[in-house]
């Protein structure tokens, strides 16, 4: 008959206790084994030629089955329970066999391939050829250890793969770590630097700035960013942005410094190039017979000129600054009879996003009337505003010529010939009946050569039939039409042209009166304006102050790169954050009350506070803000300026003043009397 559990347990305990005590303590010890969280197995080892080959389970506790997932194993050999264990983990048999054969108890970690688990095992022998193994599963711990090792390797690899230079050193300058990029830039080996004191060559003119910045490091301000020039191994001068992070002990004593450097030479060169381009564009635009501009129509119906060349004063009698935020003063000079037409043409362009082209009059004091022609391309912005990029020029002269020609076409033929624009008169078949000298000069033909030529001979459209299709379309609509095309000169060169015209009746014959203008320069200006717009966007993103726009709850809805850099967050991290998450002065309720008062008053406010960076460091800021509306939603625009340096200087000045006052108060009487005479 098979043995009962208690008998099996008695067999297990008999090697440890005198025979007369076995039956008395069986229940207690059995309870202990049964309740142990570790797995327990009592086994007998089998040997062949002195080497362990198999073992049989004599006892197992419940935790054994819980940890291994095995069923009933008592009375079974391990080769039957876990086939292939001897082949996959022979070291397990060697350890068990040695201990069961009288060896000392052992503790070891092992990974069982068949169970795909890590175990911490302790084994001892209660009697010859027998062993007791207790174990616990450490799979999670081993996985964590392996993950930690992998993370350390990854972190080290990331540091070495960085293009930024990284250097860490003690307070006395002894270098603790440098990455490959640092060694490459300064042509130094890691072996020659670690444990030594060595400083990169810095451009001498930048040393005062660097020393001043580094003096500001403290436990409350452990990070400073410095942009300065360095001299690389090849003797080249490069710009770098260096993030200096100081590490202090609890007593405020500097322990270590870590400096991460990023090459910003190309950015500095781009800034210089943009400044030069802006200067050139300003010079060019000031010499053009018109104004290049950006015109913005906001969702609430208000408008402004975000950019306008200085010649806007000749067009509208206003300065660029006067219309930068509000275009009302420019619209005030529109001729009353043309005002509604201008407004409607802008509205239609905003709806269809088609180019705006319009001729209209302006009326200045003294009843001076001027004709203007505007051409602009609209874009829809993310906030719903429409932004036009365009050009407005004074066309008073050509307009007068056009009006005079309509009144007396034959009588004014000479005037037509000498018009500043390229004027043409064609019949319904596209043959040229008359042309101004300006048009002949545009194409490089003499007046005699041009008479009778067909429009297809100088129009460089996409196909031969296109010019006549346009001519027919103009005759079909008795209104002014305007379009752009390309013309081919006599020498074969191509240029951009803008055509404005309409059909008229000349001595009973329907003819087409067109005014042609070479817009090659205008095309160039439009491209320059687009580049200027892109440059202005870059300037906004690169503004020195930290701009951020908040909703009425204090959550960020838009932010500049500078503000992100101030706080050490990415733009995606900051969007949606609330003021109280980075403000280190006001409580959440105080922040809400300040925003409420800002929105109610609508006045510009200015105050000082302190901000908390992502790394926990605190710095002083000056805030300037005002309320604005976007799509009828009240928002708050704030501009933050880091005044840490200013605060430092103010404190230093106060200290110096106090020292002078103390010196005067404690000076000998004669000296104080002399001081009085010297008006101290």
Secondary structure as GFF3:
##gff-version 3
##sequence-region A 1 680
A	DSSP	alpha_helix	5	13	.	.	.	ID=ss1
A	DSSP	alpha_helix	19	35	.	.	.	ID=ss2
A	DSSP	beta_strand	39	48	.	.	.	ID=ss3
A	DSSP	beta_strand	51	60	.	.	.	ID=ss4
A	DSSP	alpha_helix	62	68	.	.	.	ID=ss5
A	DSSP	alpha_helix	78	81	.	.	.	ID=ss6
A	DSSP	alpha_helix	85	88	.	.	.	ID=ss7
A	DSSP	alpha_helix	90	100	.	.	.	ID=ss8
A	DSSP	beta_strand	106	112	.	.	.	ID=ss9
A	DSSP	beta_strand	117	124	.	.	.	ID=ss10
A	DSSP	beta_strand	130	137	.	.	.	ID=ss11
A	DSSP	alpha_helix	139	161	.	.	.	ID=ss12
A	DSSP	beta_strand	165	170	.	.	.	ID=ss13
A	DSSP	beta_strand	175	178	.	.	.	ID=ss14
A	DSSP	alpha_helix	180	186	.	.	.	ID=ss15
A	DSSP	alpha_helix	190	193	.	.	.	ID=ss16
A	DSSP	beta_strand	201	202	.	.	.	ID=ss17
A	DSSP	three_ten_helix	204	206	.	.	.	ID=ss18
A	DSSP	alpha_helix	207	215	.	.	.	ID=ss19
A	DSSP	beta_strand	223	231	.	.	.	ID=ss20
A	DSSP	beta_strand	237	248	.	.	.	ID=ss21
A	DSSP	beta_strand	254	263	.	.	.	ID=ss22
A	DSSP	alpha_helix	265	286	.	.	.	ID=ss23
A	DSSP	beta_strand	290	297	.	.	.	ID=ss24
A	DSSP	beta_strand	303	308	.	.	.	ID=ss25
A	DSSP	alpha_helix	312	316	.	.	.	ID=ss26
A	DSSP	alpha_helix	328	331	.	.	.	ID=ss27
A	DSSP	alpha_helix	336	352	.	.	.	ID=ss28
A	DSSP	beta_strand	356	364	.	.	.	ID=ss29
A	DSSP	beta_strand	368	380	.	.	.	ID=ss30
A	DSSP	beta_strand	386	394	.	.	.	ID=ss31
A	DSSP	alpha_helix	396	407	.	.	.	ID=ss32
A	DSSP	alpha_helix	413	417	.	.	.	ID=ss33
A	DSSP	beta_strand	422	426	.	.	.	ID=ss34
A	DSSP	beta_strand	432	435	.	.	.	ID=ss35
A	DSSP	alpha_helix	437	443	.	.	.	ID=ss36
A	DSSP	alpha_helix	447	450	.	.	.	ID=ss37
A	DSSP	three_ten_helix	455	457	.	.	.	ID=ss38
A	DSSP	alpha_helix	466	476	.	.	.	ID=ss39
A	DSSP	beta_strand	481	488	.	.	.	ID=ss40
A	DSSP	beta_strand	494	506	.	.	.	ID=ss41
A	DSSP	beta_strand	509	518	.	.	.	ID=ss42
A	DSSP	alpha_helix	520	541	.	.	.	ID=ss43
A	DSSP	beta_strand	546	550	.	.	.	ID=ss44
A	DSSP	beta_strand	556	559	.	.	.	ID=ss45
A	DSSP	alpha_helix	561	567	.	.	.	ID=ss46
A	DSSP	alpha_helix	571	574	.	.	.	ID=ss47
A	DSSP	three_ten_helix	579	581	.	.	.	ID=ss48
A	DSSP	alpha_helix	588	601	.	.	.	ID=ss49
A	DSSP	beta_strand	605	612	.	.	.	ID=ss50
A	DSSP	beta_strand	618	630	.	.	.	ID=ss51
A	DSSP	beta_strand	633	642	.	.	.	ID=ss52
A	DSSP	alpha_helix	644	665	.	.	.	ID=ss53
A	DSSP	alpha_helix	669	677	.	.	.	ID=ss54
###
